[in-house]
């Protein structure tokens, strides 16, 4: 059997993009890179963004169409490309978002995502309009922590653009790459691919009017952090650490990253997580498993505020695993701790906005 380009294109014309009634050839989604070698066919499909909800299904449908209308013996290799519409220089990204708060940690395992999730919930319970962006492309945790693993965001037309509609839970708008990839599969992306996906979640979503957009950033310092400071004017950063010295050493690096003269993001304060353990049977006892007061000393050393000391409590861990953040129960001790954290973050943000100019996104100079 001899293959030729028109035979393949005719098969692809039977694949229709959901909701439009048009086929992928008609829509210009088939890249001009079709290659045929014997019974092997390779080509690319063009999508508007890497988070397009129909990306995987259209790739599979294209392969199936070639097998159905050409031959089952054809070996099909399909790659995907994205074309992002350029943004005008005078367009401010997220113009309706008043404050962008980055929750960061120097190392993993200190409970940064738990703090970010509960801070977002506590701010929402205080009456603010809140968004939560899971910036950890390689280890997203927001879908699990908010019991929204089955959510699949869709797009809606807004002023001539198709924008992703964030998932809503507990009064918060949320987006995570975890809503677009299988939870069982590792995200094997190069840094540029991860950064592009994050940019889509920021700029191609309908966040609307928010008082706070909380960024749950990956641990450490990485391409993702560079993408964030180059894409957004971050109002301030909240640094999370446990009290032991090995965590504090990495926390210093995180602080230094934001205080770099080219980045210049104000530090709103530090959060000491897992500050102590109190057994339920002995509520008056405290066991300092990871050391005592390490983050408090770091805050004094760096000249920043200690925003909260969060104890090591089973209910906080359980709430994250069950998709019910501890801050949802404002009468509990842990709920009160996160409510106080939200109050202090709001106060620190207000002071920062009164005393300092708005943060500018880092400009790239070639």
C-alpha positions as CSV (number, residue, x, y, z in Angstrom):
1,X,0.0,0.0,0.0
2,X,1.3,3.4,-0.9
3,X,0.6,6.4,1.3
4,X,0.3,10.0,0.0
5,X,-0.4,13.3,1.8
6,X,-4.0,13.9,0.5
7,X,-5.0,10.4,1.8
8,X,-4.0,11.4,5.3
9,X,-5.6,14.8,5.1
10,X,-8.8,13.3,3.9
11,X,-8.9,11.1,6.9
12,X,-8.1,14.0,9.2
13,X,-11.1,15.9,7.8
14,X,-13.4,13.5,9.5
15,X,-12.0,14.6,12.9
16,X,-14.2,17.5,14.3
17,X,-13.3,20.0,17.0
18,X,-16.0,19.6,19.8
19,X,-18.6,22.4,19.9
20,X,-17.6,24.0,16.6
21,X,-18.8,21.6,13.9
22,X,-15.6,22.2,12.0
23,X,-12.9,19.7,11.3
24,X,-9.3,20.1,12.4
25,X,-8.0,20.6,8.8
26,X,-10.6,23.3,8.1
27,X,-9.5,25.0,11.4
28,X,-5.9,25.0,10.4
29,X,-4.9,22.7,13.3
30,X,-2.8,20.4,11.1
31,X,0.8,21.7,10.9
32,X,2.5,21.8,7.5
33,X,5.1,19.2,8.6
34,X,3.5,16.0,7.4
35,X,6.1,13.3,6.8
36,X,5.5,9.9,5.2
37,X,8.1,7.1,5.2
38,X,6.7,3.8,4.0
39,X,3.9,3.0,6.4
40,X,4.9,5.6,8.9
41,X,3.2,8.9,9.2
42,X,4.2,11.9,11.4
43,X,2.8,15.4,11.8
44,X,1.9,18.0,14.4
45,X,-1.4,19.4,15.6
46,X,-1.6,23.0,16.6
47,X,-3.5,24.1,19.8
48,X,-4.2,27.5,21.2
49,X,-2.7,26.5,24.6
50,X,-1.1,23.4,26.3
51,X,-4.1,23.2,28.7
52,X,-6.6,22.9,25.9
53,X,-9.2,20.4,27.3
54,X,-9.5,18.6,24.0
55,X,-5.8,18.1,23.3
56,X,-5.5,14.5,24.2
57,X,-8.9,13.4,22.8
58,X,-8.1,15.0,19.4
59,X,-4.7,13.4,19.2
60,X,-6.4,10.0,19.8
61,X,-9.2,10.8,17.4
62,X,-6.7,11.7,14.6
63,X,-4.8,8.5,15.0
64,X,-8.1,6.5,15.0
65,X,-9.2,8.3,11.8
66,X,-6.1,7.3,10.0
67,X,-6.4,3.7,11.1
68,X,-10.1,3.7,10.1
69,X,-10.0,5.5,6.7
70,X,-6.5,4.6,5.5
71,X,-5.1,1.4,7.1
72,X,-4.7,-0.2,10.6
73,X,-1.1,-1.0,9.5
74,X,-0.1,2.7,9.4
75,X,2.2,3.7,12.2
76,X,1.1,7.2,13.4
77,X,3.2,9.7,15.3
78,X,1.5,12.9,16.3
79,X,3.2,15.8,18.2
80,X,1.4,18.9,19.6
81,X,2.4,22.6,19.3
82,X,0.8,25.6,20.9
83,X,0.5,29.1,19.5
84,X,0.0,31.8,22.1
85,X,-1.5,35.1,21.0
86,X,0.8,38.0,21.8
87,X,-0.3,40.4,24.5
88,X,-0.2,44.1,23.9
89,X,2.5,45.8,25.9
90,X,0.1,48.3,27.4
91,X,-2.3,45.6,28.6
92,X,-1.9,44.9,32.3
93,X,-2.1,41.2,33.1
94,X,-4.8,40.5,35.7
95,X,-6.0,44.1,36.0
96,X,-8.8,43.2,38.3
97,X,-6.6,41.4,40.9
98,X,-5.7,43.7,43.7
99,X,-3.0,41.7,45.5
100,X,-0.9,38.7,44.5
101,X,0.7,36.8,47.4
102,X,3.4,34.2,46.8
103,X,3.5,31.5,49.4
104,X,7.0,30.0,49.2
105,X,9.5,27.7,51.0
106,X,13.2,27.1,50.6
107,X,12.7,23.3,50.7
108,X,10.0,20.7,50.3
109,X,8.1,19.0,53.1
110,X,7.6,22.0,55.3
111,X,3.9,22.3,54.7
112,X,3.9,25.2,52.2
113,X,0.9,24.0,50.2
114,X,-1.0,23.3,53.4
115,X,-0.4,26.9,54.6
116,X,-1.3,28.3,51.1
117,X,-4.5,26.3,51.0
118,X,-5.6,27.3,54.5
119,X,-4.6,30.9,54.0
120,X,-6.8,31.1,50.9
121,X,-9.7,29.5,52.8
122,X,-9.2,31.8,55.8
123,X,-9.1,34.9,53.6
124,X,-12.3,33.9,51.8
125,X,-14.0,33.3,55.2
126,X,-13.0,36.8,56.2
127,X,-15.0,38.1,53.3
128,X,-12.3,38.6,50.6
129,X,-12.6,37.5,47.0
130,X,-9.8,34.9,46.7
131,X,-8.1,32.9,43.9
132,X,-5.6,30.1,44.4
133,X,-3.1,29.2,41.7
134,X,-1.2,26.0,42.1
135,X,2.2,26.9,40.5
136,X,3.8,23.5,41.2
137,X,3.6,22.1,37.7
138,X,5.5,18.9,38.6
139,X,3.8,18.2,42.0
140,X,0.4,19.8,42.0
141,X,-1.5,19.3,45.3
142,X,-4.5,21.7,45.1
143,X,-6.9,19.2,43.5
144,X,-6.3,16.7,46.3
145,X,-6.4,19.3,49.1
146,X,-9.7,20.7,47.9
147,X,-11.3,17.4,46.9
148,X,-11.6,18.5,43.3
149,X,-9.6,15.8,41.6
150,X,-12.4,15.1,39.1
151,X,-12.9,18.7,38.1
152,X,-12.1,19.5,34.4
153,X,-12.1,23.2,33.7
154,X,-13.6,24.4,30.4
155,X,-13.2,27.5,28.3
156,X,-15.7,30.4,27.8
157,X,-15.6,33.3,25.4
158,X,-14.7,36.7,27.1
159,X,-14.2,39.8,25.0
160,X,-13.3,37.7,21.9
161,X,-10.9,35.4,23.8
162,X,-11.5,31.8,25.0
163,X,-10.6,31.9,28.7
164,X,-10.3,29.0,31.2
165,X,-13.0,29.0,33.9
166,X,-11.3,28.4,37.3
167,X,-12.7,25.6,39.5
168,X,-14.7,26.8,42.5
169,X,-14.6,25.3,46.0
170,X,-15.2,26.7,49.4
171,X,-15.7,30.2,48.0
172,X,-12.3,30.1,46.2
173,X,-11.4,30.1,42.5
174,X,-8.6,27.6,41.8
175,X,-6.5,26.4,38.9
176,X,-3.9,23.7,38.8
177,X,-2.1,21.7,36.1
178,X,-3.4,18.8,38.1
179,X,-6.9,19.4,36.5
180,X,-5.4,18.8,33.0
181,X,-3.1,15.8,33.5
182,X,-3.7,12.3,34.8
183,X,-2.9,12.1,38.6
184,X,-1.2,8.7,38.0
185,X,1.3,10.1,35.4
186,X,4.5,12.0,36.1
187,X,4.7,15.4,34.3
188,X,7.8,14.9,32.2
189,X,8.2,18.4,30.8
190,X,11.3,20.5,30.2
191,X,11.5,23.8,32.1
192,X,10.2,25.8,29.1
193,X,7.1,23.6,28.7
194,X,6.3,24.0,32.4
195,X,6.8,27.7,32.3
196,X,4.5,28.0,29.2
197,X,1.8,26.0,30.9
198,X,2.0,28.2,34.0
199,X,1.7,31.3,31.8
200,X,-1.5,29.9,30.3
201,X,-3.0,29.3,33.8
202,X,-2.2,32.9,34.6
203,X,-3.0,34.8,31.5
204,X,-5.5,32.6,29.7
205,X,-7.9,32.2,32.7
206,X,-11.0,34.2,33.6
207,X,-9.9,35.2,37.2
208,X,-12.1,38.2,37.3
209,X,-12.1,40.6,40.2
210,X,-10.1,39.3,43.2
211,X,-8.9,40.9,46.4
212,X,-6.1,38.2,46.7
213,X,-4.6,35.7,44.3
214,X,-2.6,33.3,46.4
215,X,0.3,31.6,44.6
216,X,1.3,28.1,45.9
217,X,4.8,28.1,44.5
218,X,7.1,25.0,44.1
219,X,9.8,24.5,46.8
220,X,13.2,26.0,46.3
221,X,14.2,28.4,43.5
222,X,13.6,27.4,39.9
223,X,12.4,28.3,36.4
224,X,8.9,28.5,37.8
225,X,9.8,31.3,40.2
226,X,11.6,33.2,37.4
227,X,8.5,32.8,35.2
228,X,6.3,34.2,38.0
229,X,8.3,37.3,38.7
230,X,8.7,37.9,35.0
231,X,5.0,37.5,34.4
232,X,3.4,39.1,37.4
233,X,4.0,42.1,39.7
234,X,3.8,40.1,43.0
235,X,2.6,42.2,45.9
236,X,4.5,40.3,48.5
237,X,5.8,36.9,49.6
238,X,5.1,34.7,52.6
239,X,7.9,32.3,53.5
240,X,7.1,29.0,55.2
241,X,9.6,27.0,57.1
242,X,9.9,24.5,59.9
243,X,12.1,25.4,62.9
244,X,15.1,23.1,62.2
245,X,18.3,24.6,60.9
246,X,18.4,22.6,57.7
247,X,15.0,24.1,56.7
248,X,16.0,27.6,57.9
249,X,19.1,27.6,55.7
250,X,16.9,27.0,52.6
251,X,14.4,29.6,53.8
252,X,17.2,32.2,53.8
253,X,17.8,31.4,50.1
254,X,14.1,31.9,49.4
255,X,14.1,35.2,51.1
256,X,17.2,36.3,49.3
257,X,15.6,35.4,45.9
258,X,12.7,37.7,46.5
259,X,14.9,40.5,47.9
260,X,17.3,40.4,44.9
261,X,17.5,43.9,43.5
262,X,16.3,42.8,40.1
263,X,13.3,40.9,41.6
264,X,12.5,43.3,44.5
265,X,9.4,41.5,45.9
266,X,8.6,42.6,49.5
267,X,8.6,39.9,52.2
268,X,5.3,40.2,54.1
269,X,6.5,37.8,56.8
270,X,7.4,34.3,57.8
271,X,5.3,31.3,59.0
272,X,6.7,28.7,61.3
273,X,4.9,25.5,60.5
274,X,5.0,22.3,62.7
275,X,6.2,24.6,65.4
276,X,5.4,22.1,68.2
277,X,3.4,19.0,68.8
278,X,0.7,18.8,71.5
279,X,-0.9,15.4,72.2
280,X,-4.7,15.5,72.2
281,X,-4.7,13.7,75.6
282,X,-2.3,16.3,77.1
283,X,-3.4,19.7,75.7
284,X,-1.1,21.7,78.0
285,X,2.1,20.0,76.8
286,X,4.3,21.0,73.9
287,X,7.0,18.9,72.2
288,X,9.4,20.8,69.9
289,X,10.1,18.0,67.5
290,X,11.8,20.1,64.9
291,X,13.5,22.5,67.3
292,X,12.1,25.6,69.1
293,X,11.7,29.1,67.8
294,X,14.0,28.8,64.8
295,X,11.7,30.8,62.4
296,X,11.1,33.4,65.0
297,X,14.9,34.0,65.3
298,X,15.2,34.1,61.5
299,X,12.5,36.7,61.3
300,X,14.3,38.9,63.8
301,X,17.6,38.3,61.9
302,X,16.1,39.2,58.5
303,X,14.0,42.1,59.9
304,X,10.6,40.7,58.9
305,X,7.4,39.8,60.7
306,X,6.7,36.4,62.2
307,X,3.1,36.0,60.9
308,X,2.2,32.7,62.6
309,X,3.4,29.6,64.4
310,X,1.3,26.7,63.3
311,X,1.4,23.6,65.5
312,X,1.9,20.0,64.3
313,X,-1.7,18.8,64.5
314,X,-3.3,15.7,63.0
315,X,-6.4,17.5,62.0
316,X,-4.4,19.8,59.7
317,X,-2.9,16.8,57.9
318,X,-6.2,14.9,57.9
319,X,-8.0,18.0,56.4
320,X,-5.5,18.2,53.6
321,X,-5.8,14.5,52.8
322,X,-9.6,14.6,52.9
323,X,-9.9,17.8,50.8
324,X,-11.3,19.7,53.8
325,X,-8.7,22.4,54.8
326,X,-8.6,22.9,58.6
327,X,-9.4,26.6,58.2
328,X,-13.0,25.6,57.2
329,X,-13.6,25.0,61.0
330,X,-13.0,28.5,62.4
331,X,-13.9,27.4,66.0
332,X,-11.1,24.8,66.2
333,X,-7.6,25.8,67.5
334,X,-6.0,25.2,64.1
335,X,-8.9,27.1,62.4
336,X,-8.2,30.1,64.7
337,X,-4.5,29.9,63.9
338,X,-5.1,30.2,60.2
339,X,-7.7,32.9,60.7
340,X,-5.1,34.9,62.6
341,X,-2.6,34.2,59.9
342,X,-5.1,35.6,57.3
343,X,-5.7,38.7,59.4
344,X,-2.0,39.4,59.7
345,X,-1.3,38.8,56.0
346,X,-4.1,41.2,55.2
347,X,-2.7,43.8,57.6
348,X,0.9,43.3,56.3
349,X,-0.4,43.7,52.7
350,X,-2.2,46.9,53.5
351,X,0.9,48.4,55.2
352,X,3.0,47.3,52.2
353,X,0.6,49.0,49.8
354,X,0.7,52.2,51.8
355,X,4.5,52.4,52.2
356,X,5.8,50.9,48.9
357,X,5.1,51.3,45.2
358,X,3.5,48.5,43.2
359,X,5.8,45.7,42.3
360,X,6.7,45.6,38.6
361,X,7.2,42.4,36.7
362,X,10.9,41.7,36.0
363,X,11.9,43.0,32.6
364,X,14.0,40.7,30.4
365,X,16.8,42.5,28.7
366,X,18.7,41.0,25.8
